[in-house]
């Protein structure tokens, strides 16, 4: 919600409060409001609006915290605002009486205490309204982020298919399947066909789930590696280290496969199998660290084509997790390394049931 909308809502709340005060004054004065009281009622919203905007700014500043943590900090601010408004109200009340030649009430502190009892309800109601507005804004923002994440996931899936499932790869895969069948190795052919089917279903799946379990993502990587072993007639040296207690961690769909693909393409295959790739998952200060590193290259520039894959990965993590996720990539003495940090089970998994 923009500042103009917040101001209009605040103005409406205080005009309602002013109308309530005027009604009370009219009832006590038998329907006739004195000029001094009208001036007092007209001046009440000025400080009230300013203090309401301070309260709304405090709620907005703390909106990233939990509801309990937010209100632990808001309650002292709310009490200070109430006391300030109660004191200003009574001071202005006395001033208008004096300006119009009426005697002061002589009960300033007692009147301020009564005003506190009134204004605490006024500002609590406003705070709850501001909380509701902030919650609606967060819900709308989350819905937009979820849709952006789904679009990014679909784009990544299409990109992965375009890069991997090309006619040459399919020709080699089906040629390998044919060779396995002709040589009587039907069990291996069936396993490879199942892996290819699993990989294609995961890439083409129309489900909207942007997140899968880490175990499912690793299964997809293994299916991809089975396809690669047919293409190059050897099993790539890829080591996967995923602790059992992280198997159910939520990760973006197809977040590891593009990085493994780059490592094979630019490190393992050019080295004719002398290099290896390691995929590792670990806890890091309450977050999930995913690492893909190879031993096929030394220090130097980023391999051609790798930058595009890293850009896609970075955009997807930013869309899903914002500032809570990061990607760092670079070369060391042994090869190229990509580190991803993301929240550990911070987002509830959507339905990821796979067809059988």
VENQUIUR-V114414 format. One record per residue. PHI is phi as a letter, one per 40 degrees, with the letter a starting at -180 (NA if undefined). OMEGA is omega in degrees with one decimal (NA if undefined). NEAR is the number of other C-alpha atoms within 12 Angstrom. Layout:
phi = <PHI | PHI>
omega = <OMEGA | OMEGA>
near = <NEAR | NEAR>
This chain:
phi = <NA | c | c | c | c | c | c | c | c | c | c | c | c | c | c | c | c | c | c | c | c | c | c | c | c | c | c | c | b | f | g | b | c | c | d | c | c | c | c | c | c | c | c | d | c | c | c | c | c | c | c | c | c | c | c | c | c | c | c | c | c | b | c | c | c | c | d | c | c | c | c | c | c | c | d | d | c | c | c | c | c | c | c | c | c | c | c | c | d | c | c | c | d | c | c | c | c | c | c | c | g | b | c | c | c | g | b | c | c | c | c | c | c | c | c | d | c | c | c | c | c | c | c | c | c | c | c | c | c | c | c | c | c | c | c | c | c | c | c | c | c | c | c | c | c | c | c | c | c | c | c | c | c | c | c | c | c | c | c | c | c | c | c | b | c | c | d | c | c | c | c | c | c | c | c | c | c | c | c | c | c | c | c | g | c | c | c | c | c | c | c | c | c | c | c | c | c | c | c | c | c | c | c | c | d | c | c | c | c | c | b | b | c | c | c | c | c | c | c | c | c | c | c | c | c | c | c | c | c | c | c | b | f | a | c | c | c | b | b | b | b | b | d | d | c | b | c | c | c | c | b | c | c | f | c | c | d | c | c | c | d | c | c | c | c | b | b | c | c | c | c | f | g | c | b | b | b | b | b | b | b | a | c | a | f | g | b | b | b | b | b | b | b | b | b | c | a | b | c | i | c | c | d | d | g | c | d | c | c | c | c | c | c | c | c | c | c | c | c | c | b | g | c | c | b | a | b | b | b | i | c | b | c | b | i | b | b | b | b | b | b | a | d | c | f | c | b | c | c | c | c | b | c | b | c | b>
omega = <-176.8 | -174.7 | -179.7 | 179.0 | 178.3 | -179.6 | -179.1 | 177.1 | 179.0 | 178.7 | 178.7 | 179.0 | -177.7 | 173.2 | 175.2 | 177.1 | 178.8 | 178.6 | 178.4 | 177.9 | 179.7 | 179.2 | 178.3 | 179.1 | -179.9 | 179.9 | -179.1 | -179.3 | 178.7 | 173.7 | -178.2 | 178.9 | 177.6 | -179.8 | -179.0 | -179.7 | 176.0 | 177.9 | 177.8 | -178.9 | -179.8 | -178.0 | -177.3 | -175.8 | -174.9 | 179.1 | -179.9 | 179.5 | -179.7 | -179.7 | 176.0 | 178.5 | 175.2 | 178.7 | 179.8 | 177.9 | 177.2 | 178.1 | -179.8 | -178.7 | -176.0 | -171.3 | 179.1 | 179.5 | 177.2 | -178.0 | -179.9 | -179.4 | -179.9 | -176.9 | 173.3 | 179.1 | -177.6 | -176.1 | 176.0 | 177.9 | -179.6 | -179.7 | 178.2 | -179.8 | -180.0 | -179.1 | 179.2 | -179.5 | 178.6 | 179.5 | 178.8 | 179.2 | -176.7 | 176.9 | -179.8 | 177.1 | 179.3 | -179.3 | -179.8 | 176.4 | -179.6 | -179.7 | -178.0 | 171.9 | 179.2 | -177.9 | 175.2 | -177.6 | -179.9 | -179.3 | -172.5 | -175.3 | 178.1 | 179.3 | 177.7 | 178.8 | 176.8 | 178.3 | 178.3 | 179.8 | 179.0 | -172.1 | 178.9 | 176.6 | 179.3 | -176.4 | 175.8 | 177.7 | 178.4 | 179.3 | 178.8 | 176.8 | 178.4 | 177.1 | 179.1 | 178.6 | 179.9 | 179.1 | 177.6 | 177.7 | 179.1 | 179.6 | 178.8 | 179.7 | 178.8 | 178.4 | 178.1 | 179.6 | 179.1 | 179.2 | 176.8 | 180.0 | 178.8 | 178.9 | 178.5 | 178.7 | 178.7 | 179.5 | 179.4 | 178.6 | 179.2 | 179.5 | 179.7 | 178.7 | -178.0 | -177.4 | -170.5 | -175.5 | 179.1 | -176.8 | -179.1 | 179.2 | 179.0 | 178.7 | -179.8 | -179.5 | -178.3 | 174.8 | 176.9 | 177.0 | 179.4 | 179.9 | 179.2 | -179.7 | -178.2 | 180.0 | 176.4 | -179.3 | -172.2 | -179.5 | 178.7 | 178.7 | 179.5 | 178.9 | -179.6 | 178.8 | 177.7 | 178.6 | 177.6 | 178.4 | 178.8 | -178.9 | -177.6 | 177.9 | -179.9 | -179.5 | -174.3 | -177.1 | -178.9 | -179.9 | -177.1 | -176.5 | 178.2 | -176.8 | 173.5 | 174.3 | 177.9 | 178.1 | 178.8 | 178.7 | 177.9 | 176.1 | 176.8 | 177.2 | 179.7 | 176.2 | 177.2 | 180.0 | 176.6 | 177.5 | 179.6 | -179.5 | 175.9 | -178.2 | -173.3 | 175.2 | 175.6 | -179.0 | 179.4 | 179.4 | 179.6 | -178.6 | -177.9 | -178.8 | -179.4 | 177.9 | -178.6 | -176.1 | 177.0 | -175.2 | -177.7 | 178.9 | -178.2 | 177.7 | 177.2 | 177.6 | 178.1 | 177.6 | -177.7 | -173.6 | 179.2 | -179.3 | 175.3 | 178.4 | 179.5 | -179.5 | 178.0 | -174.0 | -172.1 | -179.4 | -172.4 | -176.5 | 177.4 | -179.3 | 179.9 | 174.6 | -179.1 | -178.5 | 178.7 | 178.0 | 177.0 | 174.0 | -172.8 | 173.9 | -179.1 | 172.3 | 179.6 | 179.3 | 177.3 | 178.3 | 179.6 | 176.5 | 174.9 | -177.2 | 172.0 | -178.2 | 179.0 | 179.5 | -172.8 | -175.9 | 176.8 | -178.1 | 180.0 | -177.6 | 175.6 | -179.3 | 179.5 | 179.9 | -179.0 | -178.3 | 179.9 | 178.8 | 178.8 | 178.7 | 178.7 | 179.6 | -178.9 | -178.8 | -179.4 | 179.6 | 178.8 | 179.7 | -176.8 | -169.1 | -178.9 | -177.7 | -179.5 | 179.7 | 179.4 | 177.3 | 174.7 | -177.7 | 177.4 | 179.6 | 168.5 | -175.4 | -174.3 | -177.4 | -176.3 | -173.8 | 174.7 | 177.8 | 175.2 | 174.3 | 179.2 | -179.3 | 179.7 | -178.8 | -179.5 | -178.9 | 179.9 | -180.0 | 172.4 | -179.8 | -179.2 | 179.9 | -177.1 | 178.3 | 178.9 | NA>
near = <22 | 14 | 13 | 11 | 15 | 27 | 23 | 17 | 24 | 33 | 25 | 19 | 26 | 32 | 22 | 21 | 29 | 28 | 19 | 20 | 28 | 29 | 20 | 19 | 22 | 19 | 13 | 14 | 14 | 12 | 12 | 16 | 20 | 21 | 20 | 25 | 32 | 25 | 25 | 31 | 33 | 26 | 28 | 36 | 33 | 24 | 28 | 38 | 30 | 21 | 34 | 41 | 32 | 27 | 36 | 38 | 24 | 28 | 34 | 28 | 16 | 21 | 26 | 17 | 16 | 15 | 19 | 13 | 14 | 22 | 24 | 17 | 21 | 31 | 22 | 16 | 26 | 35 | 26 | 22 | 34 | 35 | 28 | 26 | 36 | 35 | 27 | 29 | 38 | 33 | 27 | 29 | 34 | 28 | 23 | 27 | 23 | 18 | 17 | 18 | 13 | 17 | 15 | 19 | 18 | 16 | 15 | 21 | 19 | 15 | 23 | 28 | 21 | 21 | 28 | 28 | 19 | 22 | 36 | 29 | 20 | 32 | 40 | 26 | 22 | 34 | 37 | 22 | 22 | 31 | 31 | 20 | 23 | 27 | 21 | 16 | 18 | 19 | 15 | 15 | 18 | 19 | 16 | 16 | 23 | 29 | 20 | 24 | 31 | 27 | 25 | 32 | 38 | 30 | 24 | 36 | 36 | 24 | 23 | 33 | 27 | 19 | 23 | 32 | 27 | 16 | 15 | 14 | 23 | 23 | 17 | 22 | 32 | 23 | 23 | 31 | 32 | 21 | 19 | 22 | 19 | 14 | 13 | 13 | 16 | 17 | 15 | 21 | 26 | 20 | 20 | 33 | 28 | 22 | 28 | 34 | 24 | 27 | 35 | 27 | 21 | 39 | 35 | 24 | 24 | 19 | 23 | 25 | 31 | 41 | 38 | 34 | 34 | 39 | 28 | 31 | 38 | 38 | 26 | 33 | 37 | 31 | 29 | 43 | 35 | 34 | 39 | 35 | 27 | 32 | 28 | 23 | 21 | 18 | 24 | 36 | 30 | 34 | 24 | 28 | 23 | 27 | 20 | 14 | 17 | 28 | 25 | 26 | 34 | 37 | 44 | 49 | 46 | 45 | 47 | 46 | 42 | 39 | 41 | 46 | 36 | 34 | 44 | 39 | 30 | 30 | 37 | 32 | 30 | 20 | 20 | 19 | 25 | 18 | 28 | 32 | 38 | 33 | 35 | 30 | 36 | 29 | 24 | 17 | 11 | 15 | 23 | 33 | 33 | 42 | 36 | 40 | 43 | 41 | 31 | 32 | 31 | 21 | 16 | 14 | 16 | 25 | 27 | 15 | 19 | 27 | 20 | 20 | 33 | 35 | 23 | 33 | 41 | 36 | 28 | 40 | 37 | 26 | 30 | 39 | 31 | 22 | 17 | 22 | 28 | 29 | 32 | 23 | 29 | 26 | 25 | 19 | 15 | 19 | 30 | 37 | 36 | 38 | 31 | 38 | 32 | 39 | 30 | 32 | 25 | 19 | 23 | 20 | 22 | 20 | 15 | 26 | 16 | 17 | 12 | 7>
